[in-house]
Amino acid sequence: MEPPLQTRRSADLLRRLPILVILLVAAGGAVLLHDRLSFEALAQHREALLAFRDAHYGASVLAFLAAYVAVVTFSLPGSLLCTLTGGFLFGLFPGVLYNVAAASVGAVLLFLAARAGFGARLSQRIEAQGGAVARLQAGIRESEWSVLFLMRLVPVVPFFVANLLPAFLNVPLHRFAVTTVLGILPGALVYTSVGTGLGAVLARGEAPDLGIIFTPQVLGPLLGLAALSALPIVLKLARKGR
């Protein structure tokens, strides 16, 4: 016996409520926080941040992790600034560990909210309708590990897109989580390292060189990792071609 229509509607609303709240906060944050989460704001408060870290290290770590998780979960502007701040406050190690942990937790929370709200049903509708989109979905599922790694490793894929797209394709949580942690680690190492020198840069009134990830010595290894991730896809296509 099916539950009453009103009950089903209430259940649907509760399931979609987290992602709707996230979308609402993201829209508001894009307008209200665009100018507040900036290098200028960090330069203005850097002495206070360092003093708080020195006086209350444990609390500063928890506050940083909570803020970074919130930025990623709600897709607020400032995720890159958070990564740099992690290096600025805590050094390369353990700063990179804090950065990867916070970014991964935020990504998983956004993924779960999107999948619960829209992902599972959207995936089922795509499969039922068939056509080119369904074939694309099936192709991605054949090489999910490689595709997920590629979305994290290739710098041109926006972080929030790499969080939402797998949810809409109903990717298993463990695959999403593992590829997120391992896939963002190389970029996190680069930008956390940049953040370690952020104090001197801000003291001179300058902005850090964020284009460092596109220099040959950094981009080359990243593209090499991306090529290794894409190799299983290429091999599958070659076998199908034969």
C-alpha positions as CSV (number, residue, x, y, z in Angstrom):
1,M,0.0,0.0,0.0
2,E,1.4,3.3,-1.1
3,P,1.7,6.2,1.5
4,P,-0.7,9.1,1.1
5,L,0.1,11.8,-1.4
6,Q,0.7,14.4,1.3
7,T,3.1,12.1,3.1
8,R,5.1,11.5,-0.1
9,R,5.3,15.2,-0.8
10,S,6.5,15.9,2.8
11,A,9.1,13.2,2.4
12,D,10.3,14.7,-0.9
13,L,10.5,18.1,0.7
14,L,12.6,16.9,3.6
15,R,14.9,15.0,1.2
16,R,15.4,18.1,-0.9
17,L,15.6,20.6,2.0
18,P,19.4,20.3,2.5
19,I,20.3,21.0,-1.1
20,L,17.7,23.8,-1.3
21,V,19.2,25.5,1.8
22,I,22.7,25.1,0.3
23,L,21.6,26.7,-3.0
24,L,20.0,29.6,-1.1
25,V,23.0,30.2,1.0
26,A,25.3,29.9,-2.0
27,A,23.3,32.5,-3.9
28,G,23.4,34.9,-0.9
29,G,27.1,34.2,-0.2
30,A,28.0,35.0,-3.8
31,V,26.5,38.5,-3.4
32,L,27.3,39.3,0.2
33,L,30.7,37.7,0.7
34,H,32.3,38.4,-2.7
35,D,34.4,41.3,-1.4
36,R,34.8,40.1,2.2
37,L,36.6,36.8,1.5
38,S,39.6,38.4,-0.2
39,F,43.4,38.9,0.2
40,E,42.7,42.4,1.4
41,A,40.6,41.1,4.2
42,L,43.2,38.5,5.1
43,A,46.0,41.1,5.1
44,Q,43.9,43.3,7.3
45,H,43.4,40.6,9.9
46,R,46.5,38.6,9.6
47,E,48.1,39.8,12.8
48,A,45.0,38.9,14.8
49,L,44.8,35.5,13.2
50,L,48.4,34.7,14.0
51,A,47.9,35.9,17.6
52,F,44.8,33.8,18.0
53,R,46.6,30.7,16.6
54,D,49.6,31.2,18.9
55,A,47.3,31.6,22.0
56,H,44.7,29.0,21.1
57,Y,46.1,26.5,18.6
58,G,43.5,23.8,19.1
59,A,40.6,26.3,18.8
60,S,42.2,27.9,15.8
61,V,42.4,24.5,14.0
62,L,38.8,23.7,14.8
63,A,37.6,27.2,13.7
64,F,39.6,26.9,10.4
65,L,38.3,23.5,9.6
66,A,34.7,24.5,10.3
67,A,35.0,27.7,8.2
68,Y,36.6,25.7,5.3
69,V,34.0,23.0,5.4
70,A,31.2,25.6,5.3
71,V,32.8,27.4,2.4
72,V,33.0,24.2,0.3
73,T,29.6,22.8,1.4
74,F,27.7,26.0,0.5
75,S,29.9,26.7,-2.5
76,L,30.8,30.1,-1.2
77,P,33.6,32.2,-2.8
78,G,36.9,31.7,-1.0
79,S,37.9,28.1,-1.2
80,L,41.3,28.9,-2.7
81,L,41.8,31.6,-0.1
82,C,41.0,29.0,2.6
83,T,43.7,26.7,1.2
84,L,46.3,29.5,1.2
85,T,45.2,30.5,4.7
86,G,45.8,26.9,5.8
87,G,49.4,27.2,4.7
88,F,49.8,30.7,6.1
89,L,48.6,29.7,9.6
90,F,49.8,26.1,9.9
91,G,52.6,25.6,7.5
92,L,52.9,23.0,4.7
93,F,52.5,20.3,7.3
94,P,50.0,19.9,8.9
95,G,48.4,22.7,6.9
96,V,47.9,20.5,3.8
97,L,46.3,17.8,5.9
98,Y,43.8,20.3,7.3
99,N,43.1,21.7,3.9
100,V,42.5,18.3,2.3
101,A,40.4,17.1,5.2
102,A,38.2,20.2,5.3
103,A,37.8,20.4,1.5
104,S,36.9,16.6,1.3
105,V,34.4,16.8,4.1
106,G,32.7,19.8,2.6
107,A,32.6,18.1,-0.8
108,V,31.1,15.0,0.6
109,L,28.4,16.9,2.4
110,L,27.5,18.8,-0.8
111,F,27.5,15.6,-2.7
112,L,25.2,13.8,-0.3
113,A,22.8,16.7,-0.2
114,A,22.7,16.9,-4.0
115,R,22.3,13.2,-4.4
116,A,19.5,12.9,-1.8
117,G,17.7,15.9,-3.3
118,F,18.0,15.2,-7.0
119,G,20.7,12.8,-7.9
120,A,19.2,9.4,-7.5
121,R,15.9,10.2,-9.2
122,L,17.6,12.2,-12.0
123,S,19.9,9.2,-12.7
124,Q,16.9,6.9,-12.8
125,R,15.1,9.2,-15.2
126,I,18.1,9.4,-17.5
127,E,18.4,5.6,-17.6
128,A,14.6,5.2,-18.3
129,Q,14.6,7.8,-21.1
130,G,17.6,6.4,-22.9
131,G,19.3,8.3,-25.7
132,A,22.6,10.0,-25.9
133,V,22.6,11.3,-22.3
134,A,21.9,7.7,-21.0
135,R,24.7,6.4,-23.1
136,L,27.1,9.0,-21.8
137,Q,26.1,8.1,-18.2
138,A,26.7,4.4,-19.0
139,G,30.1,5.3,-20.5
140,I,31.1,7.2,-17.4
141,R,30.0,4.4,-15.1
142,E,32.3,2.0,-17.0
143,S,35.3,4.1,-16.0
144,E,34.1,5.9,-12.9
145,W,37.3,5.9,-11.0
146,S,39.3,7.4,-13.9
147,V,36.7,10.0,-14.7
148,L,36.4,11.1,-11.1
149,F,40.2,11.4,-10.7
150,L,40.4,13.4,-13.9
151,M,37.8,15.9,-12.7
152,R,39.9,16.5,-9.6
153,L,43.3,16.6,-11.3
154,V,42.6,18.7,-14.3
155,P,42.7,22.4,-13.1
156,V,40.0,23.6,-15.6
157,V,37.1,21.7,-13.8
158,P,35.5,24.0,-11.2
159,F,35.5,22.4,-7.7
160,F,31.8,22.7,-7.2
161,V,31.0,21.1,-10.6
162,A,33.2,18.1,-9.6
163,N,31.1,17.9,-6.4
164,L,27.7,18.1,-8.1
165,L,28.1,16.1,-11.3
166,P,28.8,12.8,-9.6
167,A,25.8,13.3,-7.4
168,F,23.6,13.7,-10.4
169,L,25.0,10.5,-11.8
170,N,24.4,8.7,-8.5
171,V,28.1,7.8,-8.1
172,P,28.7,5.6,-5.0
173,L,29.9,7.5,-2.0
174,H,33.1,5.6,-1.4
175,R,34.3,6.2,-4.9
176,F,33.5,9.9,-4.7
177,A,35.2,10.2,-1.3
178,V,38.4,8.3,-2.2
179,T,38.9,10.1,-5.6
180,T,38.2,13.5,-3.9
181,V,40.9,13.0,-1.2
182,L,43.5,11.6,-3.5
183,G,42.6,13.9,-6.5
184,I,42.8,17.2,-4.7
185,L,46.0,16.3,-2.8
186,P,48.5,17.4,-5.5
187,G,46.8,20.8,-6.0
188,A,46.5,21.3,-2.2
189,L,50.2,20.7,-1.8
190,V,51.0,23.4,-4.4
191,Y,48.6,26.1,-3.0
192,T,49.4,25.2,0.7
193,S,53.1,25.7,-0.2
194,V,52.2,29.1,-1.7
195,G,50.3,29.9,1.5
196,T,53.4,29.4,3.7
197,G,54.9,32.5,2.1
198,L,51.7,34.5,2.2
199,G,52.7,36.5,5.3
200,A,55.7,38.1,3.6
201,V,53.6,38.7,0.4
202,L,50.8,40.4,2.3
203,A,53.3,42.5,4.4
204,R,54.6,44.0,1.1
205,G,51.0,44.8,0.1
206,E,51.1,42.3,-2.8
207,A,49.0,39.4,-3.9
208,P,50.3,35.8,-4.3
209,D,51.0,34.4,-7.7
210,L,48.1,32.0,-8.1
211,G,49.2,31.1,-11.7
212,I,51.9,28.9,-10.3
213,I,49.8,25.8,-10.9
214,F,50.1,26.6,-14.7
215,T,53.9,26.7,-14.7
216,P,55.6,23.8,-16.5
217,Q,57.2,22.4,-13.4
218,V,53.8,22.1,-11.6
219,L,51.4,21.6,-14.5
220,G,53.5,18.9,-16.0
221,P,53.3,16.4,-13.1
222,L,49.5,17.2,-12.8
223,L,48.9,16.4,-16.4
224,G,51.0,13.3,-16.1
225,L,48.8,12.1,-13.3
226,A,45.8,13.0,-15.4
227,A,47.2,11.0,-18.3
228,L,47.6,8.0,-16.0
229,S,44.0,8.4,-14.8
230,A,42.8,8.5,-18.4
231,L,44.8,5.5,-19.4
232,P,42.1,2.9,-18.4
233,I,39.6,4.8,-20.4
234,V,41.8,4.8,-23.5
235,L,42.5,1.1,-23.1
236,K,38.8,0.3,-22.9
237,L,38.1,2.4,-26.0
238,A,40.9,0.7,-27.8
239,R,39.5,-2.8,-26.9
240,K,36.0,-1.8,-28.0
241,G,37.5,-0.5,-31.3
242,R,39.1,-3.8,-32.0
